[in-house]
Amino acid sequence: MESIIRPVFLPVVLGTSRQGRASENVARYVFEQASQRSDLTTELIDIRKIRLSIDDAGEAIKDAEFSATVTRADGLILVVPEYNHSFPGLLKHVLDTNLEEYIHKAAGVCGVSAGPFGGARMIQSLLPVLRELG
């Protein structure tokens, strides 16, 4: 009998656009590990490829493809570097632009840092933002 339970869809979001980003290797590893699971589907989303813009009134314009992916997703896995004890501004812009799509979505955060705390301070900064998103 065929299962009526569909696999969970958890995209992996690489949350930085910097050149030479170490987080890319971590995001690829997380994506590869997730891809091997039979109970979920995933895709790797590079924040560099999300088309962001602002209209003449100063309002953010959504990237339709990213918005559709987040709408379909059951949650997100965010791979994020620590920048000055916080997370990248571009990630904040992406999170602020797709507010409705994040409601009731689970989020996993993978912090990346060469420092002694391994991204813990970034996660501490990001969690209140994620909680507010719903």
CNS distance restraints for C-alpha pairs under 8 A (distance, minus, plus):
assign (resid   6 and name CA) (resid  39 and name CA) 7.90 0.50 0.50
assign (resid   7 and name CA) (resid  38 and name CA) 7.37 0.50 0.50
assign (resid   7 and name CA) (resid  39 and name CA) 4.82 0.50 0.50
assign (resid   7 and name CA) (resid  40 and name CA) 4.41 0.50 0.50
assign (resid   7 and name CA) (resid  41 and name CA) 6.19 0.50 0.50
assign (resid   8 and name CA) (resid  39 and name CA) 6.38 0.50 0.50
assign (resid   8 and name CA) (resid  40 and name CA) 4.38 0.50 0.50
assign (resid   8 and name CA) (resid  41 and name CA) 6.10 0.50 0.50
assign (resid   8 and name CA) (resid  73 and name CA) 7.80 0.50 0.50
assign (resid   8 and name CA) (resid  74 and name CA) 6.20 0.50 0.50
assign (resid   9 and name CA) (resid  40 and name CA) 5.61 0.50 0.50
assign (resid   9 and name CA) (resid  41 and name CA) 4.79 0.50 0.50
assign (resid   9 and name CA) (resid  42 and name CA) 5.62 0.50 0.50
assign (resid   9 and name CA) (resid  72 and name CA) 7.48 0.50 0.50
assign (resid   9 and name CA) (resid  73 and name CA) 5.09 0.50 0.50
assign (resid   9 and name CA) (resid  74 and name CA) 5.42 0.50 0.50
assign (resid   9 and name CA) (resid  75 and name CA) 7.04 0.50 0.50
assign (resid  10 and name CA) (resid  40 and name CA) 6.98 0.50 0.50
assign (resid  10 and name CA) (resid  41 and name CA) 6.31 0.50 0.50
assign (resid  10 and name CA) (resid  42 and name CA) 5.03 0.50 0.50
assign (resid  10 and name CA) (resid  43 and name CA) 7.45 0.50 0.50
assign (resid  10 and name CA) (resid  73 and name CA) 5.83 0.50 0.50
assign (resid  10 and name CA) (resid  74 and name CA) 6.05 0.50 0.50
assign (resid  10 and name CA) (resid  75 and name CA) 5.29 0.50 0.50
assign (resid  10 and name CA) (resid  76 and name CA) 5.16 0.50 0.50
assign (resid  10 and name CA) (resid  77 and name CA) 6.49 0.50 0.50
assign (resid  11 and name CA) (resid  41 and name CA) 7.73 0.50 0.50
assign (resid  11 and name CA) (resid  42 and name CA) 4.63 0.50 0.50
assign (resid  11 and name CA) (resid  43 and name CA) 4.82 0.50 0.50
assign (resid  11 and name CA) (resid  44 and name CA) 5.98 0.50 0.50
assign (resid  11 and name CA) (resid  45 and name CA) 6.89 0.50 0.50
assign (resid  11 and name CA) (resid  73 and name CA) 6.92 0.50 0.50
assign (resid  11 and name CA) (resid  75 and name CA) 7.32 0.50 0.50
assign (resid  11 and name CA) (resid  76 and name CA) 5.34 0.50 0.50
assign (resid  11 and name CA) (resid  77 and name CA) 6.18 0.50 0.50
assign (resid  12 and name CA) (resid  27 and name CA) 6.93 0.50 0.50
assign (resid  12 and name CA) (resid  30 and name CA) 7.46 0.50 0.50
assign (resid  12 and name CA) (resid  31 and name CA) 6.14 0.50 0.50
assign (resid  12 and name CA) (resid  42 and name CA) 6.80 0.50 0.50
assign (resid  12 and name CA) (resid  43 and name CA) 6.11 0.50 0.50
assign (resid  12 and name CA) (resid  44 and name CA) 4.90 0.50 0.50
assign (resid  12 and name CA) (resid  45 and name CA) 6.01 0.50 0.50
assign (resid  12 and name CA) (resid  76 and name CA) 6.13 0.50 0.50
assign (resid  12 and name CA) (resid  77 and name CA) 4.66 0.50 0.50
assign (resid  12 and name CA) (resid  78 and name CA) 5.92 0.50 0.50
assign (resid  12 and name CA) (resid  79 and name CA) 7.13 0.50 0.50
assign (resid  13 and name CA) (resid  27 and name CA) 7.43 0.50 0.50
assign (resid  13 and name CA) (resid  44 and name CA) 6.07 0.50 0.50
assign (resid  13 and name CA) (resid  45 and name CA) 4.73 0.50 0.50
assign (resid  13 and name CA) (resid  46 and name CA) 6.09 0.50 0.50
assign (resid  13 and name CA) (resid  47 and name CA) 6.82 0.50 0.50
assign (resid  13 and name CA) (resid  76 and name CA) 7.07 0.50 0.50
assign (resid  13 and name CA) (resid  77 and name CA) 6.09 0.50 0.50
assign (resid  13 and name CA) (resid  78 and name CA) 4.88 0.50 0.50
assign (resid  13 and name CA) (resid  79 and name CA) 6.04 0.50 0.50
assign (resid  14 and name CA) (resid  23 and name CA) 7.14 0.50 0.50
assign (resid  14 and name CA) (resid  24 and name CA) 6.62 0.50 0.50
assign (resid  14 and name CA) (resid  27 and name CA) 5.91 0.50 0.50
assign (resid  14 and name CA) (resid  44 and name CA) 7.39 0.50 0.50
assign (resid  14 and name CA) (resid  45 and name CA) 6.10 0.50 0.50
assign (resid  14 and name CA) (resid  46 and name CA) 5.01 0.50 0.50
assign (resid  14 and name CA) (resid  47 and name CA) 5.82 0.50 0.50
assign (resid  14 and name CA) (resid  78 and name CA) 6.36 0.50 0.50
assign (resid  14 and name CA) (resid  79 and name CA) 5.14 0.50 0.50
assign (resid  14 and name CA) (resid  80 and name CA) 6.53 0.50 0.50
assign (resid  15 and name CA) (resid  46 and name CA) 7.19 0.50 0.50
assign (resid  15 and name CA) (resid  47 and name CA) 5.67 0.50 0.50
assign (resid  15 and name CA) (resid  78 and name CA) 6.47 0.50 0.50
assign (resid  15 and name CA) (resid  79 and name CA) 5.76 0.50 0.50
assign (resid  15 and name CA) (resid  80 and name CA) 4.88 0.50 0.50
assign (resid  15 and name CA) (resid  81 and name CA) 7.35 0.50 0.50
assign (resid  15 and name CA) (resid  88 and name CA) 7.26 0.50 0.50
assign (resid  15 and name CA) (resid  90 and name CA) 7.80 0.50 0.50
assign (resid  15 and name CA) (resid  91 and name CA) 5.65 0.50 0.50
assign (resid  16 and name CA) (resid  21 and name CA) 7.41 0.50 0.50
assign (resid  16 and name CA) (resid  23 and name CA) 7.57 0.50 0.50
assign (resid  16 and name CA) (resid  46 and name CA) 7.96 0.50 0.50
assign (resid  16 and name CA) (resid  47 and name CA) 6.25 0.50 0.50
assign (resid  16 and name CA) (resid  48 and name CA) 7.44 0.50 0.50
assign (resid  16 and name CA) (resid  80 and name CA) 6.58 0.50 0.50
assign (resid  16 and name CA) (resid  81 and name CA) 7.03 0.50 0.50
assign (resid  16 and name CA) (resid  88 and name CA) 6.27 0.50 0.50
assign (resid  16 and name CA) (resid  90 and name CA) 7.08 0.50 0.50
assign (resid  16 and name CA) (resid  91 and name CA) 6.85 0.50 0.50
assign (resid  17 and name CA) (resid  21 and name CA) 7.47 0.50 0.50
assign (resid  17 and name CA) (resid  46 and name CA) 7.99 0.50 0.50
assign (resid  17 and name CA) (resid  47 and name CA) 6.32 0.50 0.50
assign (resid  17 and name CA) (resid  48 and name CA) 5.32 0.50 0.50
assign (resid  17 and name CA) (resid  90 and name CA) 7.66 0.50 0.50
assign (resid  22 and name CA) (resid  26 and name CA) 7.12 0.50 0.50
assign (resid  22 and name CA) (resid 112 and name CA) 7.89 0.50 0.50
assign (resid  23 and name CA) (resid  27 and name CA) 6.06 0.50 0.50
assign (resid  23 and name CA) (resid  79 and name CA) 6.80 0.50 0.50
assign (resid  23 and name CA) (resid  80 and name CA) 6.73 0.50 0.50
assign (resid  23 and name CA) (resid  81 and name CA) 6.21 0.50 0.50
assign (resid  23 and name CA) (resid 112 and name CA) 6.15 0.50 0.50
assign (resid  24 and name CA) (resid  28 and name CA) 6.13 0.50 0.50
assign (resid  25 and name CA) (resid  29 and name CA) 6.22 0.50 0.50
assign (resid  26 and name CA) (resid  30 and name CA) 6.20 0.50 0.50
assign (resid  26 and name CA) (resid  79 and name CA) 7.28 0.50 0.50
assign (resid  26 and name CA) (resid 112 and name CA) 7.73 0.50 0.50
assign (resid  27 and name CA) (resid  31 and name CA) 6.02 0.50 0.50
assign (resid  27 and name CA) (resid  44 and name CA) 7.70 0.50 0.50
assign (resid  27 and name CA) (resid  79 and name CA) 5.76 0.50 0.50
assign (resid  28 and name CA) (resid  32 and name CA) 6.03 0.50 0.50
assign (resid  28 and name CA) (resid  44 and name CA) 7.51 0.50 0.50
assign (resid  29 and name CA) (resid  33 and name CA) 6.17 0.50 0.50
assign (resid  30 and name CA) (resid  34 and name CA) 6.10 0.50 0.50
assign (resid  31 and name CA) (resid  35 and name CA) 5.98 0.50 0.50
assign (resid  31 and name CA) (resid  42 and name CA) 7.14 0.50 0.50
assign (resid  31 and name CA) (resid  43 and name CA) 7.03 0.50 0.50
assign (resid  31 and name CA) (resid  44 and name CA) 6.29 0.50 0.50
assign (resid  32 and name CA) (resid  36 and name CA) 6.57 0.50 0.50
assign (resid  33 and name CA) (resid  37 and name CA) 7.24 0.50 0.50
assign (resid  34 and name CA) (resid  40 and name CA) 7.28 0.50 0.50
assign (resid  34 and name CA) (resid  41 and name CA) 7.45 0.50 0.50
assign (resid  34 and name CA) (resid  42 and name CA) 6.79 0.50 0.50
assign (resid  35 and name CA) (resid  40 and name CA) 7.53 0.50 0.50
assign (resid  35 and name CA) (resid  41 and name CA) 6.45 0.50 0.50
assign (resid  35 and name CA) (resid  42 and name CA) 6.25 0.50 0.50
assign (resid  37 and name CA) (resid  41 and name CA) 7.70 0.50 0.50
assign (resid  45 and name CA) (resid  49 and name CA) 7.62 0.50 0.50
assign (resid  46 and name CA) (resid  50 and name CA) 7.19 0.50 0.50
assign (resid  47 and name CA) (resid  91 and name CA) 7.50 0.50 0.50
assign (resid  50 and name CA) (resid  63 and name CA) 6.30 0.50 0.50
assign (resid  50 and name CA) (resid  66 and name CA) 6.56 0.50 0.50
assign (resid  51 and name CA) (resid  62 and name CA) 7.66 0.50 0.50
assign (resid  51 and name CA) (resid  63 and name CA) 5.31 0.50 0.50
assign (resid  52 and name CA) (resid  60 and name CA) 7.37 0.50 0.50
assign (resid  52 and name CA) (resid  61 and name CA) 6.44 0.50 0.50
assign (resid  52 and name CA) (resid  62 and name CA) 6.51 0.50 0.50
assign (resid  52 and name CA) (resid  63 and name CA) 6.22 0.50 0.50
assign (resid  52 and name CA) (resid  94 and name CA) 7.69 0.50 0.50
assign (resid  53 and name CA) (resid  60 and name CA) 5.94 0.50 0.50
assign (resid  53 and name CA) (resid  61 and name CA) 5.39 0.50 0.50
assign (resid  53 and name CA) (resid  62 and name CA) 7.56 0.50 0.50
assign (resid  54 and name CA) (resid  58 and name CA) 5.55 0.50 0.50
assign (resid  54 and name CA) (resid  59 and name CA) 5.33 0.50 0.50
assign (resid  54 and name CA) (resid  60 and name CA) 4.40 0.50 0.50
assign (resid  54 and name CA) (resid  61 and name CA) 5.49 0.50 0.50
assign (resid  55 and name CA) (resid  59 and name CA) 5.42 0.50 0.50
assign (resid  55 and name CA) (resid  60 and name CA) 6.42 0.50 0.50
assign (resid  55 and name CA) (resid  61 and name CA) 6.59 0.50 0.50
assign (resid  60 and name CA) (resid  97 and name CA) 5.90 0.50 0.50
assign (resid  61 and name CA) (resid  97 and name CA) 7.17 0.50 0.50
assign (resid  62 and name CA) (resid  66 and name CA) 7.92 0.50 0.50
assign (resid  62 and name CA) (resid  67 and name CA) 6.77 0.50 0.50
assign (resid  62 and name CA) (resid  97 and name CA) 6.16 0.50 0.50
assign (resid  62 and name CA) (resid  98 and name CA) 6.72 0.50 0.50
assign (resid  63 and name CA) (resid  67 and name CA) 6.02 0.50 0.50
assign (resid  64 and name CA) (resid  68 and name CA) 6.09 0.50 0.50
assign (resid  65 and name CA) (resid  69 and name CA) 6.27 0.50 0.50
assign (resid  66 and name CA) (resid  70 and name CA) 6.21 0.50 0.50
assign (resid  67 and name CA) (resid  71 and name CA) 6.14 0.50 0.50
assign (resid  67 and name CA) (resid  98 and name CA) 6.59 0.50 0.50
assign (resid  67 and name CA) (resid 101 and name CA) 6.79 0.50 0.50
assign (resid  68 and name CA) (resid  72 and name CA) 6.29 0.50 0.50
assign (resid  69 and name CA) (resid  73 and name CA) 6.16 0.50 0.50
assign (resid  70 and name CA) (resid  75 and name CA) 7.75 0.50 0.50
assign (resid  70 and name CA) (resid  76 and name CA) 7.87 0.50 0.50
assign (resid  70 and name CA) (resid 101 and name CA) 5.96 0.50 0.50
assign (resid  70 and name CA) (resid 102 and name CA) 7.05 0.50 0.50
assign (resid  71 and name CA) (resid 101 and name CA) 5.18 0.50 0.50
assign (resid  71 and name CA) (resid 102 and name CA) 7.52 0.50 0.50
assign (resid  73 and name CA) (resid 105 and name CA) 7.66 0.50 0.50
assign (resid  74 and name CA) (resid 105 and name CA) 5.78 0.50 0.50
assign (resid  74 and name CA) (resid 106 and name CA) 6.68 0.50 0.50
assign (resid  75 and name CA) (resid 105 and name CA) 4.59 0.50 0.50
assign (resid  75 and name CA) (resid 106 and name CA) 4.27 0.50 0.50
assign (resid  75 and name CA) (resid 107 and name CA) 5.42 0.50 0.50
assign (resid  75 and name CA) (resid 108 and name CA) 7.89 0.50 0.50
assign (resid  76 and name CA) (resid 105 and name CA) 7.33 0.50 0.50
assign (resid  76 and name CA) (resid 106 and name CA) 6.40 0.50 0.50
assign (resid  76 and name CA) (resid 107 and name CA) 4.88 0.50 0.50
assign (resid  76 and name CA) (resid 108 and name CA) 6.27 0.50 0.50
assign (resid  77 and name CA) (resid 107 and name CA) 5.78 0.50 0.50
assign (resid  77 and name CA) (resid 108 and name CA) 4.61 0.50 0.50
assign (resid  77 and name CA) (resid 109 and name CA) 5.84 0.50 0.50
assign (resid  77 and name CA) (resid 110 and name CA) 7.36 0.50 0.50
assign (resid  78 and name CA) (resid 107 and name CA) 7.21 0.50 0.50
assign (resid  78 and name CA) (resid 108 and name CA) 6.07 0.50 0.50
assign (resid  78 and name CA) (resid 109 and name CA) 4.82 0.50 0.50
assign (resid  78 and name CA) (resid 110 and name CA) 6.04 0.50 0.50
assign (resid  79 and name CA) (resid 109 and name CA) 6.06 0.50 0.50
assign (resid  79 and name CA) (resid 110 and name CA) 4.71 0.50 0.50
assign (resid  79 and name CA) (resid 111 and name CA) 6.10 0.50 0.50
assign (resid  79 and name CA) (resid 112 and name CA) 7.17 0.50 0.50
assign (resid  80 and name CA) (resid  87 and name CA) 6.75 0.50 0.50
assign (resid  80 and name CA) (resid  88 and name CA) 7.80 0.50 0.50
assign (resid  80 and name CA) (resid 109 and name CA) 7.26 0.50 0.50
assign (resid  80 and name CA) (resid 110 and name CA) 6.23 0.50 0.50
assign (resid  80 and name CA) (resid 111 and name CA) 5.20 0.50 0.50
assign (resid  80 and name CA) (resid 112 and name CA) 5.90 0.50 0.50
assign (resid  81 and name CA) (resid  87 and name CA) 6.44 0.50 0.50
assign (resid  81 and name CA) (resid  88 and name CA) 7.44 0.50 0.50
assign (resid  81 and name CA) (resid 111 and name CA) 5.72 0.50 0.50
assign (resid  81 and name CA) (resid 112 and name CA) 4.40 0.50 0.50
assign (resid  81 and name CA) (resid 113 and name CA) 5.80 0.50 0.50
assign (resid  81 and name CA) (resid 119 and name CA) 6.63 0.50 0.50
assign (resid  81 and name CA) (resid 122 and name CA) 7.35 0.50 0.50
assign (resid  82 and name CA) (resid  86 and name CA) 5.48 0.50 0.50
assign (resid  82 and name CA) (resid  87 and name CA) 5.40 0.50 0.50
assign (resid  82 and name CA) (resid  88 and name CA) 7.53 0.50 0.50
assign (resid  82 and name CA) (resid 111 and name CA) 6.88 0.50 0.50
assign (resid  82 and name CA) (resid 112 and name CA) 6.20 0.50 0.50
assign (resid  82 and name CA) (resid 113 and name CA) 5.59 0.50 0.50
assign (resid  82 and name CA) (resid 119 and name CA) 5.31 0.50 0.50
assign (resid  82 and name CA) (resid 121 and name CA) 7.25 0.50 0.50
assign (resid  82 and name CA) (resid 122 and name CA) 5.02 0.50 0.50
assign (resid  83 and name CA) (resid  87 and name CA) 5.42 0.50 0.50
assign (resid  83 and name CA) (resid  88 and name CA) 6.20 0.50 0.50
assign (resid  83 and name CA) (resid 122 and name CA) 7.30 0.50 0.50
assign (resid  85 and name CA) (resid 119 and name CA) 7.89 0.50 0.50
assign (resid  85 and name CA) (resid 121 and name CA) 5.13 0.50 0.50
assign (resid  85 and name CA) (resid 122 and name CA) 5.28 0.50 0.50
assign (resid  85 and name CA) (resid 125 and name CA) 7.59 0.50 0.50
assign (resid  86 and name CA) (resid 121 and name CA) 6.37 0.50 0.50
assign (resid  86 and name CA) (resid 122 and name CA) 4.14 0.50 0.50
assign (resid  86 and name CA) (resid 123 and name CA) 7.47 0.50 0.50
assign (resid  86 and name CA) (resid 124 and name CA) 7.88 0.50 0.50
assign (resid  86 and name CA) (resid 125 and name CA) 5.51 0.50 0.50
assign (resid  86 and name CA) (resid 126 and name CA) 7.19 0.50 0.50
assign (resid  87 and name CA) (resid  91 and name CA) 7.23 0.50 0.50
assign (resid  87 and name CA) (resid  92 and name CA) 7.72 0.50 0.50
assign (resid  87 and name CA) (resid 122 and name CA) 5.45 0.50 0.50
assign (resid  87 and name CA) (resid 123 and name CA) 7.88 0.50 0.50
assign (resid  87 and name CA) (resid 125 and name CA) 7.17 0.50 0.50
assign (resid  87 and name CA) (resid 126 and name CA) 6.75 0.50 0.50
assign (resid  88 and name CA) (resid  92 and name CA) 6.76 0.50 0.50
assign (resid  89 and name CA) (resid  93 and name CA) 6.33 0.50 0.50
assign (resid  90 and name CA) (resid  94 and name CA) 6.28 0.50 0.50
assign (resid  91 and name CA) (resid  95 and name CA) 6.12 0.50 0.50
assign (resid  92 and name CA) (resid  96 and name CA) 6.04 0.50 0.50
assign (resid  93 and name CA) (resid  97 and name CA) 6.10 0.50 0.50
assign (resid  94 and name CA) (resid  98 and name CA) 6.75 0.50 0.50
assign (resid  95 and name CA) (resid  99 and name CA) 6.75 0.50 0.50
assign (resid  98 and name CA) (resid 102 and name CA) 6.82 0.50 0.50
assign (resid  99 and name CA) (resid 103 and name CA) 7.14 0.50 0.50
assign (resid  99 and name CA) (resid 133 and name CA) 6.42 0.50 0.50
assign (resid 102 and name CA) (resid 133 and name CA) 6.07 0.50 0.50
assign (resid 102 and name CA) (resid 134 and name CA) 6.55 0.50 0.50
assign (resid 103 and name CA) (resid 133 and name CA) 6.13 0.50 0.50
assign (resid 103 and name CA) (resid 134 and name CA) 4.63 0.50 0.50
assign (resid 104 and name CA) (resid 134 and name CA) 5.47 0.50 0.50
assign (resid 105 and name CA) (resid 134 and name CA) 7.11 0.50 0.50
assign (resid 107 and name CA) (resid 130 and name CA) 7.62 0.50 0.50
assign (resid 109 and name CA) (resid 123 and name CA) 7.12 0.50 0.50
assign (resid 111 and name CA) (resid 118 and name CA) 6.47 0.50 0.50
assign (resid 111 and name CA) (resid 119 and name CA) 4.40 0.50 0.50
assign (resid 111 and name CA) (resid 120 and name CA) 6.68 0.50 0.50
assign (resid 111 and name CA) (resid 122 and name CA) 6.92 0.50 0.50
assign (resid 111 and name CA) (resid 123 and name CA) 6.49 0.50 0.50
assign (resid 112 and name CA) (resid 118 and name CA) 5.94 0.50 0.50
assign (resid 112 and name CA) (resid 119 and name CA) 5.11 0.50 0.50
assign (resid 113 and name CA) (resid 117 and name CA) 7.40 0.50 0.50
assign (resid 113 and name CA) (resid 118 and name CA) 4.74 0.50 0.50
assign (resid 113 and name CA) (resid 119 and name CA) 4.89 0.50 0.50
assign (resid 114 and name CA) (resid 118 and name CA) 6.46 0.50 0.50
assign (resid 115 and name CA) (resid 119 and name CA) 7.50 0.50 0.50
assign (resid 117 and name CA) (resid 121 and name CA) 7.17 0.50 0.50
assign (resid 119 and name CA) (resid 123 and name CA) 6.31 0.50 0.50
assign (resid 120 and name CA) (resid 124 and name CA) 6.14 0.50 0.50
assign (resid 121 and name CA) (resid 125 and name CA) 6.34 0.50 0.50
assign (resid 122 and name CA) (resid 126 and name CA) 6.11 0.50 0.50
assign (resid 123 and name CA) (resid 127 and name CA) 5.92 0.50 0.50
assign (resid 124 and name CA) (resid 128 and name CA) 7.62 0.50 0.50
assign (resid 125 and name CA) (resid 129 and name CA) 7.57 0.50 0.50
assign (resid 126 and name CA) (resid 130 and name CA) 6.36 0.50 0.50
assign (resid 127 and name CA) (resid 131 and name CA) 6.09 0.50 0.50
assign (resid 128 and name CA) (resid 132 and name CA) 6.22 0.50 0.50
assign (resid 129 and name CA) (resid 133 and name CA) 6.45 0.50 0.50
assign (resid 130 and name CA) (resid 134 and name CA) 6.90 0.50 0.50
